[in-house]
Amino acid sequence: MHYNFIKQSNKRYLEELNNRWHEFPVVSNAVNIMQRTEWVINRPVFDVLDACVKNSFALGKLPINPDDIPLPPKPFDIATNKEAKTKWKREASNVYKERAKAKSKFIQVRQIQEEAKLFLDSKIKYLLPDPKSFKDVEKAAKRLISAINQGHKIAIFSDYDVDGAASGALLNNWLRDLGVPCTIYIPDRIREGFGPNITAMEKLSKTHDLIICLDCGTVAFESILAANPTDVIIVDHHLAEENLPEAFAIINPSRQDETGNFKYLCATAMVFILLVEANTQLKNDNVNAPNLLKFLDLVALATIADVAPLIGLNRAFVKQGLLVIANRTNPGLSALSDVCQLTSKPSAYDLGFLLGPRINAGGRIGNSKLGVELLIAQTEIEAELIASKLNKLNVDRREIEKKVLHEVRL
């Protein structure tokens, strides 16, 4: 059976899918379904998807709705004519088989339409899973709120890259909106290396009641143990082993016992999901919860800078986050955008190649805490000062890389 498509041109969608269609599973999935169901693809894949989204299949031959396939009329003498009854049953059996085939194709087309619609018109409300579907999220949210209510001292131990800085800033800014202070600890890349270390965890545990490790900690068995008896919550996305550290809660879409399909999320996205659950619990206790949507700029920044795939929920996070950045609600990101001389609405390119490298520069050759300090800055003066430092460090980083490359080529 052949299906032809009428091209419905939409320049923005077509250009994006034309340039990057191989990156998106929905496209490959659509191709596979079309091939399995004997569809003749006589146009580029992005045209086909665009047609799917707009429900503009050529009316020459849409997939048949099974309910529209009629049964053969019953002979008037079916009750007395055995031969006529047998013939009718045979014809009816063929119709039932045709209905089954049509139903399969009909469902597949609907799936393509729905997937393509979500892909091209990504919205968080459609794609965000129930936070409680992740292991330990509900448990961690309860512990976090308990710490807030009891006035416990909270420490954030975060990585020094963009995802670590953004996740640390997200949690810090959320707590700040609730009037809760916290300590942020970013390890030195050269002296301490990646992730929680025993010395830092022992030091934090002596003065804090709760330590939250962000973008790290999933395989830091000894360091997490060193924090006892202080509770430790880990929010990470890196690959986990079969055994996990002895932490109070470990939130990680890459845990081996996770059943969801969200391994593509970065740590900042997982912190956002944790805070969605925390907000729900606060509202259940009749407490005004912070507006999480204003923090989507940090989620978008981390998603792009961590080179997470722009599919599913990530796509929705970035789409909305870019709008938040354009509104210039975060003094740090606004100051860094000015340093980069961004005069138009920000794009994914800007996050990945202009803002991201400058935030990373602090952790690579300077003060590892500069990135998170920028993202939690509350005044323009403070933000501009840090942005200027990060920009200078990024220039230095480029010069170092250029020098090393030159020496290698000699």
C-alpha positions as CSV (number, residue, x, y, z in Angstrom):
1,M,0.0,0.0,0.0
2,H,1.5,3.4,-1.0
3,Y,1.0,6.7,0.8
4,N,1.9,10.0,-0.8
5,F,2.4,13.2,1.2
6,I,1.6,16.8,0.4
7,K,4.4,19.0,1.5
8,Q,3.3,21.6,4.0
9,S,6.2,24.0,4.2
10,N,7.2,25.5,7.5
11,K,10.6,27.1,7.1
12,R,11.8,27.0,10.8
13,Y,10.8,23.3,11.3
14,L,12.1,22.2,8.0
15,E,15.5,23.9,8.3
16,E,16.0,22.5,11.8
17,L,15.0,19.0,10.9
18,N,16.9,19.1,7.6
19,N,20.1,20.1,9.3
20,R,19.9,17.8,12.4
21,W,17.4,15.1,11.6
22,H,19.9,12.3,12.3
23,E,20.2,13.4,16.0
24,F,16.6,12.8,16.8
25,P,15.2,9.4,17.6
26,V,11.7,10.4,16.5
27,V,12.8,10.8,13.0
28,S,14.6,7.4,12.8
29,N,11.5,5.9,14.5
30,A,9.3,7.4,11.9
31,V,11.4,6.1,9.1
32,N,11.4,2.6,10.5
33,I,7.6,2.6,10.9
34,M,7.1,3.8,7.4
35,Q,9.3,1.2,6.0
36,R,7.7,-1.6,8.0
37,T,4.3,-0.5,6.9
38,E,5.2,-0.3,3.3
39,W,5.1,3.5,3.1
40,V,6.8,4.9,0.1
41,I,9.0,7.8,1.2
42,N,9.4,9.9,-1.8
43,R,10.2,13.1,0.1
44,P,12.8,14.0,2.7
45,V,12.0,12.8,6.2
46,F,11.6,16.3,7.6
47,D,8.8,17.0,5.1
48,V,7.1,13.8,6.1
49,L,7.2,14.8,9.8
50,D,6.0,18.3,9.1
51,A,3.1,16.8,7.3
52,C,2.4,14.4,10.2
53,V,2.4,17.3,12.6
54,K,-0.1,19.3,10.6
55,N,-2.3,16.3,10.0
56,S,-1.9,17.0,6.3
57,F,-1.5,13.6,4.8
58,A,-2.7,13.6,1.2
59,L,-6.3,12.7,1.3
60,G,-5.7,10.4,-1.6
61,K,-5.1,7.5,0.8
62,L,-5.0,8.1,4.5
63,P,-4.5,5.0,6.7
64,I,-7.9,3.4,7.0
65,N,-9.7,3.7,10.3
66,P,-10.6,0.1,11.2
67,D,-14.1,1.2,12.1
68,D,-14.7,2.4,8.6
69,I,-14.2,-1.1,7.0
70,P,-17.7,-2.6,6.7
71,L,-18.6,-6.2,7.0
72,P,-20.1,-7.8,4.0
73,P,-23.9,-7.7,4.0
74,K,-25.6,-10.9,5.2
75,P,-27.5,-12.9,2.7
76,F,-31.2,-12.8,3.3
77,D,-31.3,-16.6,3.4
78,I,-28.3,-17.0,5.7
79,A,-30.3,-18.9,8.2
80,T,-31.4,-21.6,5.8
81,N,-28.7,-21.5,3.1
82,K,-25.6,-23.3,4.4
83,E,-23.5,-22.5,1.4
84,A,-24.3,-18.8,1.6
85,K,-23.6,-18.8,5.3
86,T,-20.2,-20.4,4.8
87,K,-19.3,-17.9,2.0
88,W,-20.4,-15.0,4.2
89,K,-18.3,-16.2,7.1
90,R,-15.3,-16.5,4.9
91,E,-15.7,-13.0,3.6
92,A,-16.3,-11.6,7.1
93,S,-13.1,-13.4,8.3
94,N,-11.1,-11.6,5.6
95,V,-12.6,-8.3,6.6
96,Y,-11.7,-8.9,10.3
97,K,-8.1,-9.6,9.1
98,E,-8.1,-6.4,7.1
99,R,-9.4,-4.5,10.1
100,A,-6.5,-5.9,12.2
101,K,-3.9,-4.8,9.7
102,A,-5.6,-1.4,9.3
103,K,-5.7,-0.9,13.1
104,S,-2.0,-1.6,13.4
105,K,-1.1,1.0,10.7
106,F,-3.7,3.5,12.0
107,I,-2.1,3.3,15.5
108,Q,1.4,3.7,14.1
109,V,0.4,6.8,12.2
110,R,-1.1,8.3,15.3
111,Q,2.0,7.6,17.2
112,I,4.2,9.3,14.6
113,Q,1.9,12.3,14.7
114,E,2.0,12.5,18.5
115,E,5.8,12.1,18.7
116,A,6.4,14.6,16.0
117,K,4.0,17.1,17.6
118,L,5.8,16.8,21.0
119,F,9.2,17.0,19.2
120,L,8.4,20.2,17.3
121,D,6.2,21.8,20.0
122,S,7.9,20.6,23.2
123,K,6.2,21.7,26.4
124,I,7.3,20.8,29.9
125,K,3.7,20.1,31.1
126,Y,3.4,17.3,28.6
127,L,6.9,15.8,29.0
128,L,7.7,16.2,32.7
129,P,7.3,12.8,34.5
130,D,5.9,12.4,38.0
131,P,9.0,13.2,40.1
132,K,8.0,10.3,42.5
133,S,8.6,7.9,39.6
134,F,12.4,8.4,40.2
135,K,14.0,6.4,43.0
136,D,14.4,8.4,46.2
137,V,13.0,11.7,45.0
138,E,10.0,11.7,47.4
139,K,12.3,10.6,50.3
140,A,14.9,13.3,49.5
141,A,12.3,16.0,49.2
142,K,10.9,15.1,52.6
143,R,14.3,15.3,54.1
144,L,15.1,18.6,52.5
145,I,11.8,20.2,53.8
146,S,12.4,18.7,57.2
147,A,15.8,20.4,57.3
148,I,14.2,23.7,56.3
149,N,11.5,23.4,58.9
150,Q,13.9,22.4,61.7
151,G,16.5,25.1,60.9
152,H,19.2,22.5,60.0
153,K,22.4,23.7,58.4
154,I,22.5,22.7,54.7
155,A,25.7,22.3,52.6
156,I,25.8,21.9,48.9
157,F,28.8,20.0,47.4
158,S,28.8,20.6,43.7
159,D,31.1,19.9,40.7
160,Y,33.2,22.7,39.1
161,D,31.8,22.5,35.6
162,V,28.7,24.3,34.2
163,D,26.3,21.5,35.2
164,G,27.7,21.5,38.7
165,A,27.6,25.3,39.0
166,A,24.1,25.5,37.6
167,S,22.7,22.8,39.8
168,G,24.3,24.4,42.8
169,A,23.0,27.8,41.9
170,L,19.5,26.3,41.3
171,L,19.3,24.7,44.7
172,N,20.8,27.8,46.4
173,N,18.5,30.2,44.8
174,W,15.4,28.1,45.6
175,L,16.5,27.9,49.2
176,R,17.2,31.7,49.2
177,D,13.6,32.3,48.1
178,L,12.5,30.4,51.2
179,G,14.8,32.5,53.4
180,V,17.1,29.5,54.0
181,P,20.9,30.1,54.0
182,C,23.2,27.3,52.8
183,T,26.9,26.6,52.3
184,I,28.2,25.9,48.8
185,Y,31.4,23.9,48.5
186,I,33.1,23.6,45.0
187,P,36.3,21.4,45.0
188,D,39.5,22.7,43.5
189,R,40.0,20.8,40.2
190,I,43.7,20.4,40.6
191,R,44.1,19.9,44.4
192,E,40.9,17.9,45.1
193,G,39.9,16.5,41.7
194,F,36.3,15.4,40.7
195,G,33.6,14.6,43.2
196,P,33.4,14.4,47.0
197,N,36.6,13.8,48.8
198,I,37.1,12.4,52.3
199,T,38.7,15.6,53.8
200,A,36.0,17.9,52.5
201,M,33.1,15.6,53.5
202,E,34.5,15.2,57.0
203,K,34.9,18.9,57.4
204,L,31.3,19.7,56.1
205,S,29.8,17.0,58.3
206,K,31.1,18.6,61.4
207,T,29.3,21.9,60.9
208,H,26.2,20.8,58.9
209,D,23.1,18.6,59.4
210,L,22.5,17.8,55.7
211,I,24.9,17.6,52.7
212,I,23.6,17.5,49.2
213,C,26.0,16.4,46.5
214,L,25.2,17.7,43.0
215,D,26.5,16.4,39.7
216,C,28.7,14.0,41.6
217,G,28.8,11.3,44.3
218,T,27.3,8.3,42.7
219,V,30.5,6.3,43.0
220,A,32.1,8.1,45.9
221,F,31.7,5.3,48.4
222,E,34.4,6.2,50.9
223,S,33.8,9.9,50.8
224,I,30.1,9.5,51.4
225,L,30.8,7.2,54.3
226,A,33.2,9.8,55.8
227,A,30.3,12.2,56.2
228,N,28.5,9.9,58.8
229,P,26.5,10.6,60.8
230,T,25.4,13.6,58.7
231,D,22.7,12.7,56.1
232,V,23.8,12.9,52.5
233,I,21.6,13.3,49.5
234,I,23.1,12.7,46.0
235,V,21.6,14.2,42.9
236,D,23.6,13.0,39.9
237,H,23.4,11.7,36.4
238,H,26.7,9.9,35.9
239,L,26.7,6.1,35.3
240,A,26.1,4.2,38.5
241,E,27.5,0.8,39.6
242,E,25.4,-2.1,40.7
243,N,26.1,-1.1,44.4
244,L,25.5,2.4,45.6
245,P,27.1,4.5,48.4
246,E,25.5,4.5,51.8
247,A,23.7,7.8,51.4
248,F,20.3,8.9,52.7
249,A,19.0,9.2,49.1
250,I,20.5,8.8,45.7
251,I,18.6,10.5,42.8
252,N,20.1,9.4,39.4
253,P,18.3,8.5,36.2
254,S,21.3,6.3,35.4
255,R,20.9,4.1,38.5
256,Q,20.7,0.4,37.4
257,D,17.4,0.0,39.1
258,E,15.8,2.9,37.4
259,T,13.2,1.9,34.8
260,G,12.5,5.2,33.2
261,N,13.9,6.5,29.9
262,F,15.5,9.7,31.3
263,K,19.2,8.8,31.3
264,Y,19.8,11.8,29.0
265,L,19.0,14.4,31.7
266,C,21.8,16.4,33.3
267,A,22.2,16.9,37.0
268,T,20.6,20.3,37.0
269,A,17.5,18.9,35.3
270,M,17.4,16.2,38.1
271,V,17.7,19.0,40.8
272,F,14.7,20.7,39.1
273,I,12.7,17.5,39.2
274,L,13.6,17.1,42.9
275,L,12.4,20.7,43.6
276,V,9.2,20.1,41.7
277,E,8.4,17.4,44.3
278,A,9.6,19.6,47.1
279,N,7.3,22.4,45.9
280,T,4.4,19.9,45.9
281,Q,5.0,18.9,49.4
282,L,5.4,22.5,50.5
283,K,2.0,23.4,48.9
284,N,0.4,20.4,50.6
285,D,1.6,22.0,53.9
286,N,0.0,25.4,52.8
287,V,3.5,26.9,52.3
288,N,4.1,29.3,49.4
289,A,6.7,27.6,47.2
290,P,9.2,29.4,45.0
291,N,8.4,29.8,41.3
292,L,10.5,27.1,39.6
293,L,9.9,28.4,36.1
294,K,12.2,31.4,36.6
295,F,15.1,29.0,37.2
296,L,14.8,27.2,33.8
297,D,17.5,29.5,32.5
298,L,20.0,27.4,34.7
299,V,18.5,24.1,33.5
300,A,18.8,25.2,29.8
301,L,22.4,26.4,30.3
302,A,23.5,23.1,32.0
303,T,21.7,21.0,29.4
304,I,23.5,22.6,26.5
305,A,26.9,23.0,28.2
306,D,26.9,19.4,29.3
307,V,26.1,18.4,25.7
308,A,23.0,16.5,26.7
309,P,20.9,15.4,23.7
310,L,18.1,17.8,22.7
311,I,15.3,15.3,22.8
312,G,12.2,14.8,24.9
313,L,12.2,16.8,28.2
314,N,15.6,18.4,27.5
315,R,14.2,20.0,24.4
316,A,11.3,21.5,26.4
317,F,13.7,22.7,29.2
318,V,15.9,24.5,26.7
319,K,13.1,26.0,24.7
320,Q,11.5,27.5,27.8
321,G,14.9,28.3,29.4
322,L,16.0,30.4,26.5
323,L,12.9,32.6,27.0
324,V,13.8,33.1,30.6
325,I,17.4,34.1,29.8
326,A,16.0,36.6,27.3
327,N,14.0,38.2,30.1
328,R,17.3,38.8,32.0
329,T,16.1,37.7,35.4
330,N,19.4,36.3,36.5
331,P,22.0,39.1,37.1
332,G,24.9,36.7,36.5
333,L,23.7,35.4,33.1
334,S,22.7,38.9,32.1
335,A,26.2,40.3,32.9
336,L,27.9,37.4,31.1
337,S,25.7,37.9,28.1
338,D,26.8,41.6,28.0
339,V,30.4,40.6,28.3
340,C,29.9,38.3,25.3
341,Q,28.2,41.2,23.5
342,L,25.0,39.3,22.9
343,T,22.4,41.8,21.5
344,S,19.8,39.4,20.2
345,K,17.7,36.7,21.8
346,P,20.0,33.9,23.1
347,S,20.2,30.6,21.3
348,A,21.5,27.1,22.1
349,Y,24.7,28.1,20.3
350,D,25.2,31.0,22.6
351,L,24.8,28.8,25.7
352,G,27.2,26.2,24.3
353,F,29.9,28.3,22.8
354,L,29.8,31.7,24.5
355,L,28.4,31.5,28.0
356,G,29.3,27.9,28.9
357,P,33.0,28.1,28.2
358,R,33.4,31.2,30.2
359,I,31.7,29.6,33.2
360,N,33.9,26.6,32.8
361,A,37.0,28.7,32.6
362,G,36.9,29.3,36.4
363,G,37.1,25.7,37.2
364,R,39.8,25.0,34.7
365,I,42.4,27.6,35.3
366,G,41.1,29.9,38.1
367,N,38.8,29.9,41.1
368,S,36.5,26.9,40.8
369,K,33.8,28.7,42.7
370,L,33.5,31.7,40.3
371,G,30.9,29.9,38.1
372,V,28.4,29.3,40.8
373,E,29.1,32.7,42.4
374,L,28.2,34.3,39.1
375,L,24.9,32.4,38.9
376,I,23.8,33.2,42.5
377,A,24.9,36.9,42.3
378,Q,22.1,39.2,43.4
379,T,23.4,42.6,42.3
380,E,24.5,43.9,38.9
381,I,27.8,45.2,40.3
382,E,28.7,41.8,41.8
383,A,27.7,40.0,38.6
384,E,29.6,42.3,36.3
385,L,32.8,41.9,38.4
386,I,32.6,38.1,38.3
387,A,31.6,38.0,34.6
388,S,34.7,40.2,33.8
389,K,36.9,37.8,35.7
390,L,35.5,34.7,33.9
391,N,35.9,36.4,30.5
392,K,39.5,37.2,31.3
393,L,40.1,33.6,32.4
394,N,38.5,32.3,29.2
395,V,40.9,34.4,27.1
396,D,43.8,33.0,29.1
397,R,42.5,29.5,28.6
398,R,42.4,30.0,24.9
399,E,46.0,31.3,24.9
400,I,47.2,28.3,26.9
401,E,45.4,25.9,24.5
402,K,46.9,27.7,21.5
403,K,50.4,27.5,23.0
404,V,50.0,23.8,23.8
405,L,48.7,23.0,20.3
406,H,51.6,24.9,18.8
407,E,54.1,23.0,20.9
408,V,52.5,19.7,20.0
409,R,52.8,20.5,16.3
410,L,56.5,21.3,16.5
